[in-house]
Amino acid sequence: MACADGEWLLTPGPVTVHPEALKAMARQVVSHRSQEFRELLASVREKLARVYGGGEVLVLTGSGTLAVDSMAWSLVEPGERVLVVSHGEFGGRLAESLRRRGAAVETLEPPEPGVAVDAGEVAARLERGGYAAVALVYTETSLGLSYRDAEAVAKAAREAGALVLVDAVSALAGERVPPPPLVDAVASASQKALAAPPGLGFVAVSEAALERMARLRSPPPPYLDLAKVARFHRERVETPFTPAVNLLYALDKALDLILDVGVDAWVERHERRARLLYERLPRLGLEPVVAEPRYRANTVAAFYTPVPSSRLAEALARRCIRVARGMGELRERVVRISTMGWLGDEVYEQLPAVIGEALRGV
Ligand SMILES: *Cc1c(COP(=O)(O)O)cnc(C)c1O
C-alpha cells in the first residue's frame, strides 16, 4: 500500500534525510583526482572531526560494517588477544570480525540482555594483562543500550596497555562518545545520527592507532587497510579507491545542517525524544528492554511488546509508520524505534497515541 505523503521512517538506520542534503547530491560527478574533489573531502573530514570531537578522521565508501571491519582488521593482528565487551547482536558481529582476523577473542557478556557489563569486571580482566585491544559497541542498536561506562573502560585499557576500539555506528552525533585520544578508534557511518544517505563509513583514530596500523606484520586486504587511507588522506587529500563522490556532497550538506543546530543540541534532540518514548510507551504496556535509565540509548528506544512485534509492526505500517523489530531471539518480542533523522518533534509527540490505537486494533 502506497503512503501518499511518505512514511515516518523510524528504523535505526537508514533514517529520513533532509531535502537540502538530497538536493546537494544531484550534481555532476567529479574526478576523485581533481582539486574540486580534494576540497570536498577536506571539508567533510574537517566537519566530521568537529562532530567526533577529536582524532584523525578516515573516510570510506561502504556501510557501517565496512568501517567496523576495517577498524578491527587494521588495528589487530592474527594471534593477538582481544577482549570484546558484548551486549548483543552488534557486539557479536564485532567479535566475529576479530575472530575472522585470527585474533584470540575473549568476550565479556552481561547476565541477561538489556543489562550493562560491569565496568569493574572489565577492568579486573584487563589488569591480568596480555590484551592487545579492547573492543566494544557504544550503542548496541539491537537492544537500545548505550554503554556509558565506555570511558571508564578506556581508562582501564590504557593502564593495561591495550588499544580501545569502539563501534559507534548508531551513537556518533546522538550520544557523547569519547573521542580519540581517550579511545583509539571510533567507527561510524552516514545513515544513522548524521542523517545522511547510506553508503559512507568513517573511522576516527588516535596517533597511537596510526602508529600501530603503519607497522603491521600482516596487513589487511587493501579495501580494509586504514593505514593506506590515512596515507592518501595525508599526502594527497584523496582516497585510495573511487569514492562515492555524490554521497560525499550529501554528507557535506548533512554535516552543515547538524553544525548549524550545534553538535550538543543535536545530541540533546535525540536524548529528549528517547526520554519522551520511555516516559509514554510504558503506559501502553510496552516495557523498556533496558531497565536501568543510565544505559538507555538516545538514538534507538527498544521495548518488549504486549503483542507479537510482527503484528504491531504491520499495524503501524498500515498507518505509514515503519519501525524495527527485535533482532535474533528477541525478534518477535521487541520493537525498536529510532529517534534519528530529520523528522519533526510532532512525530514523536503523536506517536504514543498512534501506537495505542494500533495496539487496540491487533
Ligand atoms: C547499523 C549498525 C552497524 C552496521 O551498519 P551497516 O551500515 O548496516 O553496515 C554496525 N554497528 C552498529 C552498532 C549499528 O547500529
The ligand as an SDF file (V2000), in Angstrom:
LIG
                    3D

 15 15  0  0  0  0  0  0  0  0999 V2000
   23.8040   -0.1400   11.8970 C   0  0  0  0  0  0  0  0  0  0  0  0
   24.9360   -0.6650   12.7220 C   0  0  0  0  0  0  0  0  0  0  0  0
   26.0370   -1.3490   12.1520 C   0  0  0  0  0  0  0  0  0  0  0  0
   26.1060   -1.7720   10.7230 C   0  0  0  0  0  0  0  0  0  0  0  0
   25.8720   -0.8130    9.8450 O   0  0  0  0  0  0  0  0  0  0  0  0
   25.5930   -1.1130    8.2910 P   0  0  0  0  0  0  0  0  0  0  0  0
   25.6530    0.2810    7.7970 O   0  0  0  0  0  0  0  0  0  0  0  0
   24.2510   -1.7570    8.1870 O   0  0  0  0  0  0  0  0  0  0  0  0
   26.6760   -1.9690    7.7820 O   0  0  0  0  0  0  0  0  0  0  0  0
   27.0700   -1.7190   12.9790 C   0  0  0  0  0  0  0  0  0  0  0  0
   27.0360   -1.4740   14.2890 N   0  0  0  0  0  0  0  0  0  0  0  0
   26.0010   -0.8520   14.8690 C   0  0  0  0  0  0  0  0  0  0  0  0
   26.0320   -0.6230   16.3390 C   0  0  0  0  0  0  0  0  0  0  0  0
   24.9200   -0.4330   14.1060 C   0  0  0  0  0  0  0  0  0  0  0  0
   23.8760    0.1850   14.6850 O   0  0  0  0  0  0  0  0  0  0  0  0
  1  2  1  0
  2  3  1  0
  2 14  2  0
  3  4  1  0
  3 10  2  0
  4  5  1  0
  5  6  1  0
  6  7  2  0
  6  8  1  0
  6  9  1  0
 10 11  1  0
 11 12  2  0
 12 13  1  0
 12 14  1  0
 14 15  1  0
M  END
$$$$
